[in-house]
Amino acid sequence: MQRILSLLLVLLLAGCAGSQTGDDSAATASQAQGVTSKKAEPVPTETALAHPGDAGDGSIVMVNGRTITPAGQLLPVYNFPTNLLVLPSGDVVESSMRTPGINIVDGTAFAVLGAAATDFAFHGLAANAAGDKLWVSHGAEQTIGEYDVVAGVPTLSRTIPSMLTPAGLALTPDESRLLICNSYGSGLQIVDLTTGVTDQVAPTNLYPYEVLVSADGDEAYVSNWGDSTITVIDVAQGERLADVEVGLHPEGMALSSDGQRLYVANADNDTISVVDVAARELLDTYEVYRSDEFFGASPLDAALSGDDATLYVAAAGLNAVVVFNTATGEQTGMIPTGYYPTAVALDESQSVLYVTNGKGGGIPSAKSKAGVSMNGTLEKIALPTPTELADYTDQVMNNLTRTELYWETMDFESPIPTERGTPSQQIKHVVYIMRENKTFDQVYGDFEGAERDPSNLVFGADYTPNGHNLAGQFTICDNYYSEANVSLQGHMWSILMYSNDYDEKAWAADSSYRYPLANIEPASCGGKGSIFRHLYNNGVEFRAYGQVLTLGDLPDLAPYFNFKYGFWNLGVSDEIKAGEIIREWEAGIWPEFVYISLHNDHSNGSDAGAPTPRYYVGDNDAGLGKLIDYITHSDKWSETAVFILEDDPQSGADHVDPHRSPVIVVSPWAKHGYISSALYSMSSIWMTIEMILGLPPMAVYDEHTSPMYDVFTMTPDYGTYTAVPNPTPLEYNPKGLPLADYSSKQRWDAPDQVRRLGEIVWGTMRPNEPFPAHLSVDSYAEDLDEDEENDADDYVGAVRAMQEYALQRGLWNGEKLPTIREMVEQGLLVPVNK
């Protein structure tokens, strides 16, 4: 890494180097390894070639190749349920966020008795001892709904003013006061239920999420989602008594029957903290799933048996409930659930466990107007015997490790190692190019030989000649899926290896929750931090273009970021950005891993006066072609692999699954003219990169997947690529395009701000044709009263902080790339309209 820093210093002193043609020497020493393999190449099994969906054997194949096999009965409820409780009657109440509202379910018949829709909802749910009154957090509405319940039917009786996105709720034992976590106010609001007036607001730490009350009502315990603490509150005085350090991003909690132990689910370091309530100190820590190696199991909630002997933990990243013996702290087994279990509750009178699955069965359900969502489910599971629990545990592990069945045999040779920790002997450099928001059909609906549907085509070969040429010359994957639904999640997957629960609930809540920004919002960062931190910690040299950092990472990581390249800058041509990267490559700054955000295919939608989507897509395609042209003519070509992908599929439609997205792999060691139909996801890409670079896993997702073995070969082809220019000249959106008024109100100067991008792009490119929302993850087909100003301002502020840091420390001289507008003013670009 010192070499890179030295080269950067030379560049800053010498200024910009002139453009040069790359060295076209393919006959390097490393080519000596390019002998035809004596062993057979990897052959994918039928398991590997399956599409996501119902497997026909009681399991559902997920987009990441894993399966779910829910153990209990499933009942559809509103989308993305996050909380539940069992009423004295045995009825069950669940609260959902993405389709805001509550359902009351007959616990015996397991059928919905009544429901109440709300405009917004955010997690909080409480009931009185009689079970005839409920309180529900209405999230961004800044109110709490109080509901009367008669025969399982809830009716809103009054709303109680709250503040700053209320989350978790608890009722004092005498039912005189309601405690409300003000998630953005860092406080616990204490409301007199007689008057509905707030008596006090007790201070907490960042993002209070859940609250429990002691049996005598004297103390409240609050989990602080934004850090690693719980806060103990004196309820009568409204004062903070203590903060107790627990694990990262605590969420759900369970209190022992004697009030002496508090069990806290730590969502982002995969542990359960056991707190001695009286002593205000940590007693023990339970490991949910291999947390000494990686994170991502995401324990979100906990429930104790009546005798306090057994703890049940909803682990969203495992699609399971993890069971602990509290006497020993040992894990006794796991129970398979639906997709993304968010909450767990016991009804020991029936000997059943209830679980809410935020994403239900994991398979999108079509809605003619509102886009695609994954229906939430309530799951009812009979408490298992020890033998049944052992069988369930085996099933969970089979679900997690399904991708181990992808290959006919592991007795093959490949440029991709089959064991972690030993870097590839053939591939020494990885280039990761992330683009924006496309489905497979949207771009490659015209690609012969692939699984495709031309009726969803928007940006075919006429607009993306380089993308199509590269797909034909190298490998394209037509059974690849994004784990993300929208850019919020996609950026997290692309730098953090998974989208944590804070991000998932931000997506689920739509406009009722501020959208966190990748690597900026502290509650969004998982236990191991970003891929850049992972590379740095493992001694792998890297360079990043276009991505932001948390302030805490700046001292270590800022030297490895190009500040001249900029960050989210749609105003700069992707061809110009590519030129800046090539300038550094020519200067010798070409480390083992290069991360590139090449994002102009996002576009500015139909905003009048902005460049058109087809120009932006063509510009992105031309920038991509320029990079690959240079790489293939360089002296690094013989030992380089390039992964070209989208952060998410938000702006298009696809006939197989709305998460299906294009991936192209470019390398001498990649098969040429090959279409891979193995089931892959972004996790597969990251595991492949980790295997190449000799890195350990970061999360459960990149551990339990498969490298992309069939994409690569031991018989290299060093053929080069020649780029094609942008076929679309610079043109500006005229007034009056579909959703132009909506587009004009969006913040295009920050990522992840535009909710209806798919509909906008479709309307601009295919006017007068109905947008196929049922085939898209773009779930914003109707206007929302959304305000993204804070999010965009946070992003812009973070970028300015990074730039100031770089200026002060000599990492950047303040020079920026020329914008499209500046190039037009200088006569370097000539638009065809004004």
C-alpha positions in Angstrom: 0.0 0.0 0.0 3.0 2.3 0.6 3.7 2.1 -3.1 0.2 3.4 -4.0 0.6 6.3 -1.5 4.0 7.2 -3.1 2.5 7.1 -6.6 -0.4 9.3 -5.5 2.1 11.9 -4.1 4.0 11.9 -7.4 0.7 12.5 -9.3 -0.3 15.4 -7.0 3.2 17.1 -7.6 3.4 16.4 -11.3 -0.2 17.2 -12.3 -2.2 15.3 -14.8 -0.4 12.9 -17.1 -1.1 12.9 -20.8 -3.2 10.1 -22.4 -1.2 7.2 -23.7 -2.0 4.0 -25.4 -1.8 1.0 -23.0 0.9 -1.6 -23.5 -0.5 -4.3 -25.8 1.9 -7.0 -24.6 -0.2 -10.1 -23.9 2.8 -12.4 -24.0 3.7 -12.1 -20.4 5.3 -14.6 -18.1 2.0 -15.4 -16.5 0.7 -16.7 -19.8 2.8 -19.7 -19.2 0.0 -20.8 -16.9 -2.5 -20.8 -19.7 -2.2 -24.4 -20.6 -5.2 -26.4 -21.3 -6.4 -28.1 -18.1 -6.0 -31.8 -17.8 -8.9 -32.1 -15.5 -12.5 -31.5 -16.5 -13.9 -28.0 -16.0 -16.7 -27.3 -13.5 -20.1 -28.6 -14.6 -23.2 -27.1 -12.9 -25.8 -29.4 -11.6 -29.6 -29.1 -12.0 -29.5 -27.5 -8.5 -27.3 -24.8 -9.8 -29.4 -24.2 -12.9 -32.7 -23.7 -11.0 -34.6 -20.5 -11.1 -35.9 -18.8 -7.9 -39.3 -20.0 -6.9 -41.2 -23.0 -5.6 -39.0 -26.1 -6.0 -42.0 -28.5 -5.8 -40.6 -30.3 -2.8 -41.9 -28.0 -0.1 -38.9 -25.6 -0.4 -38.6 -22.3 -2.1 -35.4 -21.4 -3.9 -34.2 -17.9 -3.1 -32.5 -15.4 -5.4 -29.2 -16.1 -3.6 -29.4 -19.9 -4.2 -30.4 -20.8 -0.7 -33.8 -22.2 0.2 -36.4 -21.7 2.8 -38.6 -24.5 4.3 -40.9 -22.9 6.9 -41.6 -25.3 9.7 -45.0 -24.2 10.6 -48.3 -23.0 9.1 -48.1 -19.8 7.1 -50.8 -17.0 7.0 -50.5 -14.1 4.7 -50.6 -10.7 6.5 -49.7 -7.2 5.5 -46.3 -6.7 3.8 -43.2 -6.6 6.0 -44.5 -7.3 9.5 -42.0 -6.4 12.2 -43.7 -7.0 15.5 -46.3 -9.2 17.2 -47.8 -10.0 20.5 -50.1 -12.7 21.9 -53.3 -11.4 23.6 -54.8 -13.0 26.7 -57.5 -14.5 24.5 -54.9 -16.4 22.5 -55.4 -14.1 19.5 -52.2 -12.7 17.9 -51.6 -9.2 16.7 -49.0 -8.3 14.1 -47.9 -4.9 13.0 -46.6 -4.3 9.4 -44.6 -1.5 7.9 -44.5 -1.7 4.1 -48.3 -2.2 3.9 -48.9 -0.2 7.1 -51.4 -1.6 9.5 -52.2 -4.4 11.9 -53.9 -7.8 11.6 -55.5 -9.7 14.5 -55.4 -13.4 14.0 -57.4 -16.2 15.8 -54.5 -18.2 17.3 -56.5 -21.4 17.3 -58.2 -21.3 13.9 -55.2 -19.4 12.5 -57.3 -17.0 10.5 -57.5 -13.2 10.3 -60.3 -11.9 12.5 -59.8 -8.2 11.8 -57.4 -5.6 10.4 -56.8 -1.9 10.4 -54.8 -0.1 7.7 -52.8 3.0 8.6 -51.0 5.6 6.5 -47.7 4.8 8.2 -46.5 2.3 10.8 -43.2 1.7 12.4 -42.7 -1.3 14.6 -44.3 -0.2 17.9 -47.1 -2.4 19.4 -48.6 -2.7 22.9 -51.7 -4.0 24.5 -53.4 -3.8 27.8 -53.8 -6.8 30.2 -57.4 -7.4 29.1 -56.4 -7.4 25.4 -59.2 -5.0 24.4 -57.0 -2.0 23.7 -54.0 -1.7 21.4 -51.5 1.0 20.8 -49.7 1.2 17.4 -46.8 3.4 16.3 -47.8 5.4 13.2 -44.2 6.2 12.3 -43.8 9.3 10.2 -47.3 10.5 11.0 -45.8 11.3 14.4 -48.8 9.8 16.3 -49.7 6.7 18.2 -53.0 5.0 17.3 -55.1 3.7 20.2 -57.5 1.0 19.1 -60.5 -0.7 20.8 -60.6 -4.4 20.1 -64.0 -6.2 20.0 -64.2 -9.8 18.8 -60.8 -9.5 17.2 -61.7 -6.4 15.2 -59.6 -3.2 15.9 -61.2 0.2 15.7 -59.2 3.4 16.0 -60.5 5.3 19.1 -58.0 8.2 19.3 -54.6 9.3 18.2 -51.9 10.4 20.7 -49.4 13.0 19.5 -45.8 11.7 19.3 -42.7 13.0 17.8 -39.7 12.1 15.7 -40.8 8.8 14.2 -42.2 6.8 17.2 -41.0 3.2 17.3 -41.2 0.7 20.2 -44.0 1.0 22.8 -44.6 -0.3 26.3 -47.4 0.1 28.8 -46.7 0.6 32.5 -48.1 -2.2 34.6 -50.8 0.1 36.1 -51.8 1.0 32.5 -51.6 4.7 33.3 -48.7 5.6 31.0 -47.5 4.8 27.6 -43.7 4.7 26.9 -42.7 5.7 23.3 -39.3 5.4 21.7 -38.8 8.5 19.7 -36.4 6.9 17.3 -35.1 10.2 15.8 -35.3 12.2 19.0 -33.0 10.1 21.1 -35.6 10.1 23.9 -38.3 8.0 25.6 -41.6 9.8 25.6 -43.7 9.2 28.7 -47.4 9.9 28.0 -50.3 10.1 30.6 -53.0 8.0 29.0 -55.7 9.8 30.9 -55.0 13.0 29.1 -52.9 11.9 26.2 -50.4 14.5 27.2 -46.6 13.9 27.3 -45.4 14.2 30.9 -41.7 13.8 30.3 -39.1 12.8 27.7 -36.2 10.9 29.2 -32.9 11.0 27.3 -31.6 7.9 25.6 -28.9 7.3 23.1 -29.0 7.2 19.3 -32.2 5.8 17.7 -34.2 4.2 20.6 -36.0 1.2 19.1 -37.6 -1.1 21.7 -38.7 -0.6 25.3 -39.6 -3.0 28.1 -40.8 -2.1 31.6 -40.0 -3.8 34.9 -42.8 -5.6 36.7 -43.1 -2.9 39.3 -43.1 -0.1 36.7 -40.2 1.7 38.2 -37.7 1.1 35.4 -37.7 1.0 31.6 -35.1 -0.6 29.4 -34.5 0.9 25.9 -32.4 -0.6 23.1 -30.5 2.1 21.2 -30.5 1.0 17.6 -27.9 3.5 16.5 -25.1 2.4 18.8 -24.2 -0.4 21.2 -26.1 0.4 24.3 -29.3 0.0 26.3 -30.5 2.8 28.5 -32.1 2.3 31.9 -34.7 4.9 32.6 -36.4 5.9 35.9 -40.0 6.1 34.7 -41.3 8.2 37.6 -38.6 10.9 37.2 -38.1 10.6 33.5 -34.3 10.3 34.0 -31.5 8.2 32.7 -30.2 5.9 35.3 -27.5 4.1 33.3 -26.2 3.0 30.0 -25.0 -0.6 29.5 -22.7 -1.6 26.7 -24.1 -4.5 24.7 -23.5 -5.6 21.0 -23.8 -3.5 17.9 -27.2 -2.1 17.0 -29.4 -3.7 19.6 -33.1 -4.3 18.7 -35.5 -6.7 20.4 -35.3 -7.7 24.1 -36.7 -10.2 26.5 -36.8 -9.8 30.3 -36.7 -12.7 32.7 -39.8 -13.3 34.9 -37.9 -12.2 38.0 -36.7 -9.1 36.3 -33.1 -9.9 36.9 -31.8 -10.7 33.4 -32.3 -8.8 30.2 -31.6 -10.6 26.9 -30.7 -8.2 24.1 -30.6 -9.1 20.3 -27.7 -7.3 18.7 -28.5 -7.1 15.0 -25.1 -6.3 13.6 -22.6 -8.4 15.5 -24.8 -11.5 15.7 -24.9 -11.9 19.5 -27.3 -11.9 22.4 -26.2 -9.9 25.3 -27.3 -11.0 28.8 -27.5 -8.1 31.1 -27.6 -8.2 34.9 -30.3 -5.6 35.5 -29.5 -4.8 39.1 -25.8 -4.5 38.6 -26.2 -2.7 35.2 -23.5 -4.8 33.6 -23.0 -7.5 31.0 -23.2 -11.0 32.3 -22.7 -13.1 29.2 -22.8 -13.1 25.4 -24.3 -15.8 23.2 -23.1 -16.3 19.7 -25.9 -16.6 17.3 -24.0 -18.0 14.3 -20.2 -18.0 13.8 -19.9 -14.4 14.8 -16.2 -14.8 15.4 -15.8 -15.3 11.6 -18.4 -13.1 10.0 -21.7 -11.3 10.5 -25.1 -11.2 8.8 -27.2 -13.6 10.9 -29.1 -10.5 12.0 -30.8 -11.5 15.3 -33.7 -9.0 15.6 -36.0 -10.2 18.4 -36.0 -12.6 21.4 -38.7 -14.4 23.4 -38.3 -16.3 26.7 -40.2 -19.4 27.8 -42.3 -19.0 30.9 -39.7 -20.8 33.0 -36.9 -18.7 31.6 -35.1 -21.8 30.5 -35.3 -21.3 26.8 -34.6 -18.3 24.6 -35.9 -18.1 21.1 -34.2 -15.6 18.7 -35.5 -14.5 15.3 -32.4 -14.5 13.0 -33.4 -12.7 9.8 -30.1 -13.6 8.0 -30.5 -17.3 8.7 -34.2 -17.5 7.9 -34.5 -19.3 11.2 -35.3 -19.1 14.9 -32.2 -19.9 17.0 -32.8 -21.6 20.3 -30.7 -21.2 23.4 -30.5 -22.9 26.8 -30.3 -20.0 29.2 -28.7 -22.0 32.0 -25.6 -22.8 29.9 -25.8 -20.2 27.2 -25.4 -23.0 24.6 -27.3 -23.1 21.4 -29.6 -26.1 21.3 -30.8 -25.8 17.7 -32.5 -23.8 14.9 -36.0 -23.8 13.5 -36.6 -23.0 9.8 -38.8 -20.1 9.1 -40.0 -18.0 6.1 -37.9 -15.3 4.6 -36.4 -12.7 6.9 -38.0 -13.5 10.3 -38.4 -10.2 12.3 -40.2 -11.0 15.5 -41.0 -14.0 17.7 -43.5 -14.7 20.5 -44.6 -17.7 22.5 -48.1 -19.0 23.4 -47.3 -21.8 25.8 -50.9 -22.5 26.5 -51.0 -23.9 22.9 -47.3 -24.9 23.0 -46.7 -22.8 19.9 -44.2 -20.3 18.6 -45.3 -17.4 16.4 -42.9 -15.7 14.0 -43.4 -12.8 11.6 -41.6 -13.2 8.3 -40.9 -9.8 6.9 -40.5 -10.9 3.3 -42.8 -13.9 3.6 -42.1 -16.7 1.1 -39.5 -14.6 -0.6 -41.2 -14.8 -4.0 -42.5 -11.6 -5.4 -46.2 -11.2 -5.9 -47.6 -9.2 -8.7 -49.7 -6.1 -8.1 -51.1 -4.4 -11.2 -50.5 -0.9 -9.9 -48.3 -0.9 -6.9 -45.3 -2.8 -8.2 -43.8 -5.9 -6.8 -43.5 -6.7 -3.1 -43.0 -9.9 -1.1 -46.0 -10.7 1.0 -45.4 -10.9 4.8 -46.5 -13.9 6.6 -47.3 -15.0 10.2 -45.9 -18.4 11.0 -47.3 -20.7 13.7 -44.9 -23.5 14.8 -45.5 -26.2 17.3 -42.8 -26.2 19.9 -40.4 -29.0 18.8 -39.2 -32.0 20.8 -35.4 -32.4 21.1 -35.5 -34.9 18.2 -37.6 -32.6 16.1 -35.3 -29.6 16.9 -32.3 -31.7 15.8 -34.0 -32.4 12.5 -35.0 -28.8 12.1 -31.4 -27.7 12.7 -30.2 -30.0 9.9 -32.8 -28.5 7.6 -31.7 -25.0 8.4 -28.1 -25.9 7.6 -29.2 -27.6 4.4 -31.1 -24.5 3.4 -28.0 -22.3 4.1 -25.6 -24.6 2.2 -27.7 -25.5 -0.8 -25.1 -23.9 -3.1 -22.6 -26.6 -2.1 -24.6 -28.9 -4.4 -23.9 -26.7 -7.5 -21.1 -28.8 -9.0 -21.0 -32.4 -10.3 -17.6 -32.7 -8.6 -15.1 -30.4 -6.9 -12.3 -32.4 -8.5 -11.6 -29.7 -11.2 -9.0 -27.1 -11.9 -10.0 -23.5 -12.1 -8.5 -20.0 -11.9 -10.8 -19.6 -8.9 -9.4 -21.4 -5.9 -11.6 -24.0 -4.2 -10.2 -23.2 -0.7 -10.3 -19.9 1.0 -7.0 -18.2 1.9 -5.0 -19.2 -1.2 -5.1 -16.4 -3.8 -5.6 -17.3 -7.5 -2.4 -18.1 -9.4 -3.8 -16.9 -12.7 -5.8 -13.7 -11.7 -4.0 -11.0 -9.8 -6.2 -8.0 -10.4 -9.9 -7.6 -10.0 -11.9 -4.7 -11.4 -15.4 -4.3 -10.0 -17.7 -2.0 -12.1 -21.0 -1.1 -10.5 -23.7 0.5 -12.6 -27.2 1.5 -11.8 -30.7 -0.1 -11.7 -31.1 -2.4 -14.6 -32.9 -5.7 -15.1 -31.8 -8.3 -17.6 -34.8 -8.0 -19.9 -34.5 -4.2 -19.8 -31.1 -4.2 -21.5 -30.6 -7.8 -22.9 -34.2 -8.6 -24.0 -32.7 -8.7 -27.5 -29.7 -11.0 -26.7 -29.9 -14.2 -28.7 -29.5 -17.4 -26.8 -30.2 -16.0 -23.4 -33.4 -16.4 -21.3 -35.2 -13.1 -22.3 -38.4 -11.4 -23.1 -38.1 -8.6 -25.8 -41.4 -7.1 -24.6 -39.5 -5.6 -21.6 -36.6 -4.3 -23.6 -35.8 -0.6 -23.2 -32.0 -0.2 -23.8 -31.1 -2.8 -26.3 -28.0 -3.0 -28.6 -28.9 0.2 -30.3 -28.2 2.1 -27.1 -25.7 -0.2 -25.4 -23.4 -1.6 -28.2 -20.4 -2.1 -25.9 -22.5 -4.0 -23.3 -23.8 -6.2 -26.0 -20.5 -6.8 -27.7 -18.8 -7.6 -24.3 -21.7 -10.0 -23.5 -21.1 -11.8 -26.8 -17.3 -11.9 -26.6 -17.0 -12.9 -23.0 -19.5 -14.3 -20.4 -22.9 -13.0 -19.6 -25.0 -14.5 -16.8 -28.8 -14.8 -17.4 -29.7 -16.4 -14.1 -28.2 -13.8 -11.9 -30.2 -11.9 -9.3 -29.8 -8.9 -7.1 -30.6 -9.4 -3.4 -31.6 -5.8 -3.3 -34.9 -4.4 -4.4 -33.9 -0.7 -4.7 -30.7 1.4 -4.7 -30.9 1.9 -0.9 -30.2 -1.8 -0.5 -28.1 -2.3 -3.6 -25.4 0.2 -2.5 -25.3 -1.6 0.9 -24.8 -5.0 -0.8 -22.2 -3.6 -3.0 -19.9 -2.2 -0.2 -21.1 -3.8 3.0 -21.9 -7.3 1.8 -25.4 -7.2 3.1 -28.3 -4.8 3.8 -28.7 -4.7 7.5 -32.0 -4.5 9.3 -31.9 -0.7 9.6 -31.7 -0.5 5.9 -34.4 -3.1 5.3 -36.8 -1.3 7.6 -36.0 2.0 5.8 -37.0 0.3 2.6 -40.1 -1.3 4.2 -41.3 2.0 5.6 -41.2 3.9 2.3 -41.4 7.6 2.8 -42.2 7.2 6.5 -38.5 6.8 7.3 -35.4 8.6 6.2 -33.4 6.6 3.6 -29.9 5.8 4.9 -27.1 6.4 2.6 -24.4 3.7 2.0 -21.4 4.1 4.2 -22.7 7.3 5.7 -25.5 6.4 8.1 -23.8 4.8 11.1 -26.8 2.5 11.9 -26.4 1.1 8.3 -22.9 -0.3 8.8 -22.6 -3.9 9.8 -20.1 -5.3 12.2 -17.2 -5.7 9.8 -17.7 -2.3 8.1 -17.2 -1.9 4.4 -15.4 -4.0 1.8 -12.7 -1.3 1.8 -12.1 -1.8 5.5 -12.1 -5.5 4.9 -9.4 -5.2 2.2 -7.4 -2.8 4.3 -7.5 -5.1 7.3 -6.4 -8.0 5.2 -3.5 -6.2 3.5 -5.0 -6.2 0.0 -4.2 -3.0 -2.0 -7.1 -1.3 -3.5 -8.3 1.9 -5.2 -11.9 3.2 -5.2 -13.7 5.6 -7.5 -17.0 7.2 -6.8 -17.9 5.8 -3.3 -18.1 7.6 0.0 -16.7 6.8 3.4 -17.8 7.1 7.0 -15.9 9.8 8.8 -14.4 7.2 11.1 -12.8 5.4 8.1 -11.2 8.5 6.7 -7.8 8.3 8.5 -7.1 4.8 7.2 -8.9 4.6 3.9 -9.1 8.1 2.4 -5.7 7.8 0.7 -7.1 5.0 -1.4 -9.9 7.0 -2.9 -9.7 9.2 -6.0 -11.2 12.6 -5.0 -10.8 14.1 -8.5 -13.1 11.4 -9.9 -15.8 12.7 -7.6 -18.7 10.8 -6.1 -22.3 10.9 -7.2 -21.9 13.2 -10.2 -24.4 12.7 -13.0 -23.2 16.0 -14.4 -19.9 14.5 -15.5 -19.8 12.1 -18.5 -18.9 8.5 -17.7 -16.4 8.7 -20.6 -14.6 11.5 -18.7 -14.7 9.4 -15.5 -13.2 6.5 -17.4 -10.5 8.7 -18.7 -9.5 9.7 -15.1 -9.3 6.0 -14.1 -7.1 5.3 -17.2 -4.9 8.3 -16.3 -4.2 6.7 -12.9 -3.6 3.2 -14.5 -1.1 4.7 -16.8 0.7 6.3 -13.9 1.0 2.9 -12.2 -1.9 3.1 -9.8 -3.4 -0.2 -10.5 -3.6 -2.3 -7.3 -5.1 -5.8 -6.7 -8.7 -4.5 -6.4 -10.3 -1.6 -8.1 -13.8 -0.5 -7.2 -15.6 1.7 -9.8 -19.0 3.4 -9.5 -20.0 4.1 -13.1 -23.5 5.4 -12.6 -24.7 7.6 -15.4 -27.1 4.9 -16.6 -29.2 6.0 -13.6 -30.1 9.2 -15.6 -32.0 12.3 -14.5 -35.3 10.8 -15.5 -37.6 13.0 -17.5 -36.5 16.3 -15.8 -36.8 18.9 -18.5 -33.5 20.3 -19.6 -31.5 17.4 -18.3 -29.7 14.9 -20.7 -32.1 12.2 -21.9 -32.1 8.7 -20.4 -30.9 7.2 -23.7 -28.0 9.7 -23.8 -27.0 8.8 -20.3 -27.3 5.1 -20.9 -25.2 5.4 -24.1 -22.6 7.6 -22.2 -22.4 4.9 -19.5 -22.0 2.2 -22.1 -19.2 4.2 -23.9 -17.4 4.8 -20.6 -17.6 1.1 -19.9 -16.2 0.3 -23.4 -13.4 2.7 -22.9 -12.3 1.0 -19.7 -12.4 -2.5 -21.1 -10.6 -1.4 -24.3 -7.8 -0.1 -22.2 -7.7 -3.1 -19.8 -7.5 -5.6 -22.7 -4.6 -3.7 -24.3 -2.7 -3.3 -21.1 0.1 -5.3 -19.6 -2.3 -6.3 -16.8 -4.8 -7.9 -19.1 -3.3 -11.5 -18.8 -4.0 -11.5 -15.0 -7.2 -9.4 -14.7 -10.9 -10.2 -14.2 -13.6 -7.6 -14.5 -17.0 -8.0 -13.0 -19.7 -5.7 -14.5 -23.0 -5.5 -12.6 -25.9 -3.3 -11.5 -26.4 -2.3 -7.9 -30.1 -3.3 -8.1 -32.8 -3.8 -10.7 -35.0 -0.9 -9.7 -35.6 0.8 -13.0 -36.7 -2.1 -15.2 -39.0 -5.1 -15.6 -38.1 -8.8 -16.1 -40.2 -11.8 -17.0 -38.3 -14.4 -14.9 -38.1 -12.4 -11.6 -38.0 -8.6 -11.0 -34.6 -9.1 -9.2 -32.9 -10.6 -12.3 -30.1 -8.4 -13.5 -27.3 -8.6 -16.0 -23.7 -9.5 -15.1 -20.8 -9.7 -17.5 -17.4 -11.2 -16.6 -14.5 -10.0 -18.8 -11.1 -11.8 -18.5 -8.8 -14.0 -20.5 -9.7 -16.6 -17.9 -13.5 -16.1 -18.5 -15.1 -18.3 -21.0 -15.7 -16.5 -24.3 -19.0 -16.5 -26.0 -20.6 -18.1 -23.0 -24.0 -17.7 -21.3 -23.9 -18.9 -17.7 -27.3 -20.0 -16.4 -26.1 -21.0 -13.0 -28.1 -19.3 -10.2 -25.9 -16.5 -8.9 -26.3 -13.3 -6.9 -24.2 -10.4 -5.8 -23.0 -12.6 -2.9 -21.6 -15.0 -5.5 -19.6 -12.2 -7.1 -18.2 -11.2 -3.8 -17.3 -14.8 -2.9 -15.6 -15.2 -6.2 -13.6 -12.0 -5.7 -12.7 -13.1 -2.1 -11.5 -16.5 -3.4 -9.3 -14.8 -6.1 -7.7 -12.4 -3.6 -7.4 -14.9 -0.7 -9.9 -13.1 1.6 -12.0 -14.5 4.4 -15.8 -13.9 4.2 -17.4 -10.8 5.5 -21.0 -12.0 6.0 -23.1 -15.1 6.1 -24.2 -14.4 2.6 -20.8 -14.5 0.9 -19.9 -17.5 3.0 -23.0 -19.5 2.1 -23.0 -19.1 -1.7 -20.9 -20.5 -4.5 -18.1 -19.0 -6.5 -18.9 -18.6 -10.2 -16.8 -21.5 -11.3 -18.5 -22.3 -14.6 -17.8 -18.7 -15.8 -14.0 -19.4 -15.8 -11.7 -21.7 -17.7 -8.1 -22.9 -17.5 -7.7 -22.3 -21.2 -7.3 -18.5 -21.5 -8.1 -16.4 -24.5 -6.1 -13.1 -24.6 -8.1 -11.5 -27.4 -8.6 -7.8 -26.9 -11.7 -5.5 -27.2 -12.1 -2.3 -29.1 -14.7 0.2 -27.8 -17.6 1.6 -29.7 -18.6 5.3 -29.2 -21.9 6.5 -27.7 -24.4 6.0 -30.5 -26.7 8.7 -29.0 -25.6 12.3 -29.3 -26.1 14.7 -26.4 -29.7 15.6 -26.2 -31.9 17.2 -23.6 -35.3 16.2 -22.3 -38.0 18.5 -23.7 -40.8 19.7 -21.5 -43.9 17.6 -21.1 -42.4 14.1 -20.9 -44.2 11.6 -18.6 -43.6 12.3 -14.9 -41.6 15.4 -15.8 -43.1 17.4 -12.9 -42.3 14.6 -10.5 -38.7 14.4 -11.9 -38.2 18.1 -11.5 -38.9 17.8 -7.7 -36.3 15.1 -7.1 -32.8 15.4 -5.7 -30.5 14.1 -8.4 -27.4 15.2 -6.7 -27.4 12.2 -4.3 -27.9 8.5 -4.8 -31.1 6.6 -3.9 -33.5 9.5 -3.9 -35.9 8.7 -6.7 -38.7 6.3 -5.9 -40.4 5.9 -9.3 -37.4 5.6 -11.5 -38.6 2.6 -13.4 -41.9 4.2 -14.3 -40.1 7.4 -15.4 -37.6 5.6 -17.6 -40.3 3.4 -19.2 -42.6 6.4 -19.8 -39.7 8.3 -21.5 -38.5 5.5 -23.7 -41.8 3.7 -24.4 -44.5 6.4 -24.2 -48.1 5.4 -24.4 -47.3 1.9 -23.2 -48.4 0.8 -19.7 -45.5 0.3 -17.3 -45.3 -3.4 -16.4 -45.2 -2.8 -12.6 -46.1 -6.4 -11.9 -42.7 -7.4 -13.3 -40.7 -4.7 -11.6 -39.4 -4.0 -8.1 -40.3 -0.3 -8.7 -43.1 -0.2 -6.2 -43.9 3.5 -6.4 -46.5 3.6 -9.1 -48.5 6.2 -7.2 -47.4 9.5 -5.8 -46.1 9.6 -2.2 -45.7 12.6 -0.1 -42.0 12.1 0.2 -39.3 14.5 1.3 -35.8 13.4 0.6 -34.2 16.7 1.3 -32.5 15.5 4.6 -31.1 12.4 2.9 -29.6 14.3 0.0 -28.3 17.0 2.3 -26.6 14.3 4.4 -24.9 12.8 1.4 -23.8 16.2 0.1 -22.5 17.0 3.6 -20.6 13.8 3.8 -19.0 14.4 0.4 -17.9 17.9 1.5 -16.5 16.5 4.7 -14.4 14.0 2.7 -13.2 16.6 0.3 -12.2 19.0 3.1 -10.4 16.1 4.8 -8.5 15.3 1.6 -7.6 18.9 0.9 -6.2 19.5 4.4 -4.0 16.4 4.2 -2.7 16.8 0.7 -4.7 13.9 -0.7 -6.4 16.1 -3.3 -5.5 19.4 -4.9 -9.1 20.5 -5.4 -9.2 19.6 -9.1 -12.5 18.2 -10.5 -13.5 16.6 -13.7 -15.1 18.8 -16.3 -18.9 18.6 -16.4 -21.1 18.0 -19.4 -22.3 21.6 -19.2 -18.7 22.9 -19.1 -17.8 20.7 -22.1 -20.8 22.2 -24.0 -19.7 25.7 -23.2 -16.2 24.9 -24.4 -17.5 23.4 -27.6 -16.3 19.9 -26.7 -19.8 18.5 -26.8 -22.5 19.7 -29.1 -26.1 19.0 -28.2 -28.6 18.3 -30.9 -31.3 20.4 -29.1 -31.5 23.0 -26.4 
